[in-house]
Amino acid sequence: MSEAIKIPFGMAQITVNGEDVGLQGDAAVFSATPTYIDVEVYEMGVYDKALEKWEVMLTVRFAQEDYSKFKMAMPHLEELTDVEGNVTGLTDGKLMQRARDKAVEVVVHPIEAGDSKEFDVTVFKAFPVGTFERTYGKEASVYEVEFMALPRTGNINQHGNYFRIGEEVAPVI
């Protein structure tokens, strides 16, 4: 019996810290690039390579805008409120805030997968980097947010520091 051939297509449901980003403006792009260091052996030169770190990026294109989505793109923004506590706007936040404190979990679930989570991508400590740019023109405005993964822990001997593909399974005891 042969395996079914899976050809991925279509959009995804994307959540940032459990909040749905809404309608995607275009394709989301996940990239994970391993970085290696040389392992040298005396008189032989480079004998092996060792995984040093992962460079993980996730680009999401938003097609809907509201204050919560702006805060996903620029987490250091501060809310402006009226006397009743209603949010009336956003302003730049104070400087020298740690990015790690604002990093969020981002989950990309391919819509074509239905209830299956076997190809879900989870970035554990995602932080938006790059320029926030919103265009005002005749066409529908889409703004792009590029997330970079920070390591979840400082322990280099632990797996699961940057991302997961598939569903987390509880350990068997």
Backbone bond lengths (Angstrom), bond angles and torsions (degrees), N, CA, C in turn:
res aa  C-N    CA-C-N  psi(-1)  N-CA   C-N-CA  omega(-1)  CA-C   N-CA-C  phi
1 M - - - 1.455 - - 1.525 108.61 -
2 S 1.298 116.98 128.00 1.462 120.71 -178.17 1.524 110.82 -91.33
3 E 1.345 114.24 154.98 1.465 120.97 177.66 1.521 109.94 -75.30
4 A 1.307 116.73 148.35 1.462 120.89 175.63 1.524 108.56 -70.65
5 I 1.300 116.25 141.66 1.458 121.09 177.43 1.521 107.85 -84.95
6 K 1.353 115.65 125.66 1.462 120.56 -179.62 1.516 108.92 -105.06
7 I 1.307 116.09 122.93 1.457 121.96 177.55 1.530 107.17 -117.80
8 P 1.348 116.58 109.91 1.465 118.74 -177.59 1.526 111.97 -72.30
9 F 1.313 115.71 138.29 1.463 121.05 174.93 1.514 108.28 -155.25
10 G 1.306 116.40 162.60 1.457 120.89 173.36 1.513 114.20 91.99
11 M 1.294 113.55 177.97 1.460 122.63 -176.70 1.519 110.90 -82.99
12 A 1.322 115.29 -177.91 1.455 121.52 -178.51 1.518 109.76 -135.84
13 Q 1.321 114.18 159.33 1.465 119.95 169.67 1.524 105.10 -93.79
14 I 1.321 116.44 123.33 1.463 120.86 -176.46 1.523 108.59 -117.26
15 T 1.332 115.15 129.76 1.460 119.78 177.19 1.529 109.18 -121.92
16 V 1.314 115.02 140.54 1.456 122.97 176.48 1.522 106.28 -117.16
17 N 1.338 115.35 112.64 1.473 121.53 -175.16 1.527 111.06 51.95
18 G 1.323 116.57 40.20 1.456 122.19 177.35 1.512 115.27 85.28
19 E 1.338 118.65 -8.61 1.464 121.97 -179.89 1.524 109.96 -96.42
20 D 1.327 116.31 125.31 1.460 122.11 -179.71 1.525 109.62 -66.24
21 V 1.343 116.96 132.98 1.463 119.81 179.15 1.513 111.62 -77.26
22 G 1.331 117.57 -8.33 1.457 120.61 179.22 1.513 111.20 84.98
23 L 1.298 115.17 -153.75 1.454 122.17 -176.73 1.524 111.00 -65.59
24 Q 1.337 115.90 128.46 1.459 121.01 175.88 1.517 109.78 -75.74
25 G 1.325 116.47 140.37 1.456 121.08 176.84 1.508 112.34 -81.57
26 D 1.313 116.74 -23.62 1.456 123.14 179.77 1.522 106.38 -171.87
27 A 1.319 115.98 -172.92 1.457 121.21 -175.76 1.528 111.78 -61.25
28 A 1.326 116.15 141.54 1.456 122.30 169.73 1.528 106.53 -89.58
29 V 1.335 116.70 145.35 1.461 120.65 -177.19 1.522 109.24 -127.58
30 F 1.347 116.17 123.25 1.458 123.57 176.13 1.522 108.24 -106.95
31 S 1.334 117.33 132.91 1.464 120.43 174.54 1.522 109.26 -136.96
32 A 1.324 115.08 138.82 1.463 122.22 177.44 1.526 107.57 -131.77
33 T 1.321 116.27 113.94 1.454 121.69 -177.31 1.525 109.34 -114.11
34 P 1.339 117.24 116.40 1.463 118.65 176.40 1.527 110.51 -75.78
35 T 1.315 116.18 143.93 1.459 122.18 174.94 1.525 107.41 -114.59
36 Y 1.329 115.85 130.12 1.462 120.97 -176.34 1.523 110.65 -115.92
37 I 1.332 115.06 153.07 1.463 121.37 171.72 1.525 107.35 -115.52
38 D 1.318 115.05 152.97 1.458 120.05 178.85 1.517 110.47 -76.94
39 V 1.322 115.62 139.41 1.459 122.39 171.73 1.526 105.58 -108.81
40 E 1.328 115.62 113.32 1.456 120.19 -175.76 1.521 110.95 -103.24
41 V 1.309 114.56 144.02 1.454 121.95 175.85 1.520 106.85 -115.40
42 Y 1.320 116.14 135.18 1.460 121.75 -177.14 1.521 110.36 -49.14
43 E 1.291 117.70 130.88 1.457 128.70 178.76 1.533 114.91 69.14
44 M 1.326 118.98 -9.36 1.461 120.59 179.32 1.529 111.79 -104.86
45 G 1.306 116.96 -15.20 1.457 119.72 -176.96 1.520 111.18 78.67
46 V 1.317 116.76 -143.34 1.466 121.44 -177.48 1.525 108.68 -71.10
47 Y 1.318 115.41 118.18 1.460 121.97 -178.05 1.527 111.88 -105.90
48 D 1.345 115.70 -28.22 1.459 119.96 -174.97 1.525 108.75 -156.11
49 K 1.293 115.32 177.61 1.466 123.11 174.05 1.526 106.98 -127.49
50 A 1.327 116.69 147.74 1.463 121.86 176.81 1.529 108.36 -127.47
51 L 1.317 115.53 136.30 1.463 120.62 178.63 1.519 109.01 -66.77
52 E 1.332 115.68 121.44 1.466 120.97 -179.16 1.522 111.91 -95.40
53 K 1.346 116.58 -44.53 1.461 120.26 -178.88 1.519 109.11 -166.42
54 W 1.299 115.25 173.91 1.462 122.92 174.64 1.517 108.53 -116.01
55 E 1.318 116.58 139.34 1.454 122.00 170.01 1.521 105.68 -107.96
56 V 1.321 115.81 107.12 1.463 122.08 -174.23 1.520 108.89 -113.95
57 M 1.341 115.25 127.97 1.459 121.61 179.16 1.528 108.60 -130.42
58 L 1.306 116.07 146.55 1.463 122.24 175.52 1.524 107.07 -138.33
59 T 1.327 116.04 120.56 1.460 121.14 179.15 1.524 108.58 -105.32
60 V 1.327 116.13 126.73 1.459 122.88 -179.82 1.519 107.65 -122.64
61 R 1.323 116.39 136.16 1.457 121.15 178.11 1.530 108.93 -111.30
62 F 1.306 115.56 114.72 1.453 122.78 -177.24 1.523 110.10 -86.74
63 A 1.340 117.24 137.00 1.465 121.27 176.94 1.523 110.88 -111.41
64 Q 1.316 117.40 -9.79 1.459 121.58 178.39 1.521 107.88 -117.17
65 E 1.331 115.41 148.41 1.453 117.22 178.61 1.522 110.97 -128.62
66 D 1.299 114.49 138.90 1.455 124.04 169.26 1.529 106.10 -160.56
67 Y 1.300 117.14 175.08 1.464 119.91 -174.79 1.525 112.39 -62.57
68 S 1.335 117.84 -36.59 1.470 119.36 -178.93 1.530 110.54 -65.60
69 K 1.320 117.53 -36.25 1.465 120.34 179.12 1.534 110.81 -72.61
70 F 1.337 117.59 -35.70 1.466 119.64 174.41 1.537 109.85 -61.96
71 K 1.338 116.47 -37.63 1.465 119.66 179.13 1.526 111.55 -71.25
72 M 1.343 117.92 -26.45 1.469 120.04 173.05 1.526 109.57 -65.74
73 A 1.333 116.61 -37.76 1.454 122.02 -178.24 1.530 112.21 -79.13
74 M 1.327 116.36 -31.06 1.469 121.94 -178.21 1.529 108.45 -137.50
75 P 1.330 118.08 80.84 1.466 121.11 -170.99 1.525 115.45 -66.51
76 H 1.311 118.18 -14.22 1.463 119.73 179.08 1.523 113.32 -86.81
77 L 1.337 117.66 6.31 1.455 120.20 175.13 1.526 109.72 -68.67
78 E 1.306 115.65 149.91 1.463 121.84 176.30 1.524 108.71 -112.37
79 E 1.320 116.18 142.34 1.465 121.02 179.78 1.520 111.01 -80.02
80 L 1.316 115.98 140.72 1.460 122.92 171.68 1.521 106.42 -101.50
81 T 1.326 117.52 133.79 1.461 120.80 -177.11 1.524 110.69 -130.02
82 D 1.334 114.47 155.50 1.465 119.58 175.06 1.524 108.57 -88.92
83 V 1.323 117.12 -175.57 1.470 121.11 -176.10 1.524 113.01 -64.50
84 E 1.333 117.85 -24.71 1.470 120.86 177.36 1.524 112.43 -84.66
85 G 1.340 117.65 -5.19 1.460 121.04 -179.78 1.519 113.91 91.60
86 N 1.331 118.22 6.60 1.465 121.72 177.53 1.525 109.64 -76.01
87 V 1.313 117.22 136.02 1.461 121.43 178.46 1.525 108.75 -72.30
88 T 1.337 115.19 123.77 1.467 120.93 -178.70 1.515 112.61 -112.03
89 G 1.324 117.75 -7.26 1.458 121.05 -179.40 1.511 111.51 173.73
90 L 1.313 114.63 -174.83 1.466 122.61 179.78 1.518 108.39 -133.77
91 T 1.324 116.41 151.77 1.451 121.45 175.63 1.522 108.43 -140.43
92 D 1.343 115.23 160.65 1.454 118.26 178.86 1.527 110.04 -61.70
93 G 1.324 116.18 145.35 1.466 121.40 -178.31 1.516 112.19 -88.06
94 K 1.320 114.71 174.54 1.460 119.46 179.68 1.526 110.06 -65.96
95 L 1.310 116.01 153.85 1.454 122.37 -177.56 1.525 111.25 -80.99
96 M 1.317 115.80 163.90 1.468 125.69 176.41 1.535 113.62 67.07
97 Q 1.319 117.01 28.39 1.460 120.88 173.47 1.525 108.38 -82.63
98 R 1.313 116.62 144.41 1.464 121.27 179.03 1.527 110.87 -73.04
99 A 1.318 116.31 136.03 1.463 121.75 176.44 1.524 110.52 -69.22
100 R 1.328 117.82 -38.36 1.467 121.93 -177.64 1.525 111.78 -56.26
101 D 1.334 116.63 -35.17 1.468 120.37 -179.77 1.528 112.04 -68.60
102 K 1.322 117.43 -22.30 1.467 121.99 -177.94 1.537 112.39 -105.33
103 A 1.337 117.56 -0.97 1.465 120.94 -179.43 1.530 109.66 -67.27
104 V 1.330 116.48 145.76 1.466 122.48 -173.90 1.527 110.57 -130.56
105 E 1.320 115.56 163.25 1.456 120.44 173.63 1.523 108.61 -89.94
106 V 1.328 115.95 129.30 1.463 121.56 178.55 1.525 108.07 -117.32
107 V 1.338 116.19 129.34 1.461 121.86 179.10 1.528 108.57 -119.01
108 V 1.329 115.20 130.61 1.463 122.15 176.33 1.527 106.94 -112.82
109 H 1.324 115.97 114.91 1.465 121.53 -179.52 1.521 108.63 -114.01
110 P 1.358 117.14 112.61 1.467 118.90 178.02 1.531 110.89 -60.63
111 I 1.328 116.97 126.58 1.461 121.13 -177.49 1.524 111.25 -61.38
112 E 1.340 116.87 -36.51 1.461 120.07 -178.35 1.532 112.42 -63.87
113 A 1.341 117.90 -17.72 1.467 121.29 -178.01 1.523 112.60 -77.39
114 G 1.326 117.33 -10.17 1.469 119.71 -178.95 1.517 110.87 63.20
115 D 1.343 116.66 -128.84 1.462 121.04 -179.22 1.525 113.06 -83.14
116 S 1.323 117.57 -12.98 1.463 121.37 -178.61 1.522 110.38 -69.73
117 K 1.327 115.88 135.29 1.464 120.97 178.58 1.523 111.68 -107.93
118 E 1.338 117.22 16.07 1.457 119.93 -173.74 1.527 113.52 -65.85
119 F 1.318 118.67 -21.75 1.460 120.51 178.55 1.529 112.74 -117.78
120 D 1.322 117.30 14.67 1.460 120.38 173.85 1.523 109.23 -62.36
121 V 1.324 116.17 142.11 1.461 121.66 174.59 1.522 106.86 -112.26
122 T 1.331 115.84 126.24 1.455 121.83 177.31 1.521 108.52 -118.46
123 V 1.324 116.49 123.09 1.458 122.11 172.91 1.517 105.29 -103.28
124 F 1.329 116.75 119.22 1.464 121.21 -169.29 1.521 114.67 -71.88
125 K 1.306 118.46 -48.20 1.472 121.80 -177.62 1.525 107.96 -126.17
126 A 1.318 116.13 76.86 1.459 121.87 -177.39 1.522 109.68 -89.96
127 F 1.321 114.56 136.26 1.463 120.02 178.20 1.522 108.57 -132.96
128 P 1.347 117.83 130.13 1.457 119.36 -178.89 1.527 111.72 -69.80
129 V 1.319 114.78 135.15 1.468 121.30 177.75 1.528 107.86 -129.02
130 G 1.285 116.52 164.59 1.455 119.64 178.10 1.512 111.78 94.48
131 T 1.310 114.39 -175.09 1.451 122.57 -175.07 1.521 110.85 -90.42
132 F 1.317 116.61 133.58 1.463 120.45 171.75 1.521 106.27 -85.74
133 E 1.310 115.58 125.85 1.458 120.13 -178.24 1.516 109.30 -137.84
134 R 1.308 116.36 125.48 1.463 121.92 178.00 1.519 107.23 -123.40
135 T 1.331 117.20 123.99 1.459 122.80 -176.83 1.521 109.99 -93.86
136 Y 1.328 116.08 139.32 1.454 122.38 176.70 1.525 107.23 -112.61
137 G 1.321 117.03 104.27 1.456 120.85 -177.41 1.516 110.34 -152.25
138 K 1.341 116.30 -166.22 1.467 121.71 -177.97 1.526 112.72 -75.33
139 E 1.313 117.07 -30.97 1.455 119.71 -177.82 1.528 111.11 -86.10
140 A 1.322 115.29 166.96 1.463 120.45 178.30 1.523 108.97 -61.56
141 S 1.309 116.67 135.83 1.455 121.30 -178.09 1.520 110.34 -88.26
142 V 1.303 116.00 131.39 1.457 123.27 175.68 1.516 105.93 -125.11
143 Y 1.316 117.44 132.94 1.450 118.09 175.71 1.515 109.58 -120.16
144 E 1.311 114.11 145.70 1.456 122.08 -171.81 1.519 109.67 -105.47
145 V 1.330 115.44 136.93 1.456 121.24 175.73 1.519 107.15 -124.01
146 E 1.321 115.56 124.90 1.459 120.57 177.94 1.526 108.41 -105.79
147 F 1.327 114.75 121.02 1.460 121.34 179.38 1.524 109.29 -100.22
148 M 1.310 116.73 138.81 1.457 123.42 173.97 1.526 107.27 -113.32
149 A 1.323 117.12 139.89 1.461 120.06 -179.91 1.523 110.58 -87.37
150 L 1.319 115.05 130.47 1.458 121.58 169.61 1.530 106.52 -96.04
151 P 1.330 119.58 152.19 1.464 119.32 177.23 1.523 110.74 -64.52
152 R 1.331 115.36 141.09 1.461 120.67 -178.53 1.525 111.17 -69.09
153 T 1.326 116.43 -38.54 1.466 121.40 178.75 1.518 108.31 -129.92
154 G 1.302 116.40 170.84 1.457 121.10 175.02 1.517 112.32 -91.88
155 N 1.331 117.59 7.65 1.460 122.24 -176.13 1.526 110.16 -91.90
156 I 1.343 117.11 107.64 1.465 120.22 -178.60 1.524 112.59 -73.05
157 N 1.319 117.57 -13.28 1.465 121.00 179.54 1.524 112.57 -88.41
158 Q 1.300 117.31 1.23 1.463 122.16 -177.80 1.518 109.96 -104.74
159 H 1.309 116.65 136.10 1.465 120.01 174.75 1.529 108.77 -85.20
160 G 1.312 116.64 170.27 1.465 120.59 179.01 1.505 113.41 73.60
161 N 1.313 117.15 34.22 1.456 120.84 -179.89 1.520 113.15 -87.83
162 Y 1.325 118.12 -26.68 1.458 120.85 -172.86 1.528 113.97 -117.07
163 F 1.342 117.66 -49.31 1.460 119.91 -173.58 1.524 110.93 -156.24
164 R 1.330 114.05 168.45 1.474 121.95 175.18 1.519 107.28 -141.59
165 I 1.318 116.44 141.47 1.447 122.71 170.67 1.519 106.11 -114.21
166 G 1.318 117.34 119.99 1.453 121.45 -176.36 1.518 111.30 108.27
167 E 1.314 114.50 -172.20 1.463 121.43 -175.65 1.521 110.29 -96.14
168 E 1.316 115.69 138.29 1.460 119.89 175.35 1.523 108.31 -71.49
169 V 1.305 115.51 134.28 1.460 121.14 -179.75 1.514 108.02 -115.49
170 A 1.334 116.45 134.81 1.462 120.87 178.07 1.512 109.17 -65.80
171 P 1.344 118.36 140.20 1.461 120.36 -179.68 1.533 111.76 -64.99
172 V 1.314 115.69 146.18 1.457 121.53 177.99 1.521 108.16 -82.45
173 I 1.328 115.25 127.54 1.473 120.16 -177.65 1.497 110.21 -105.24
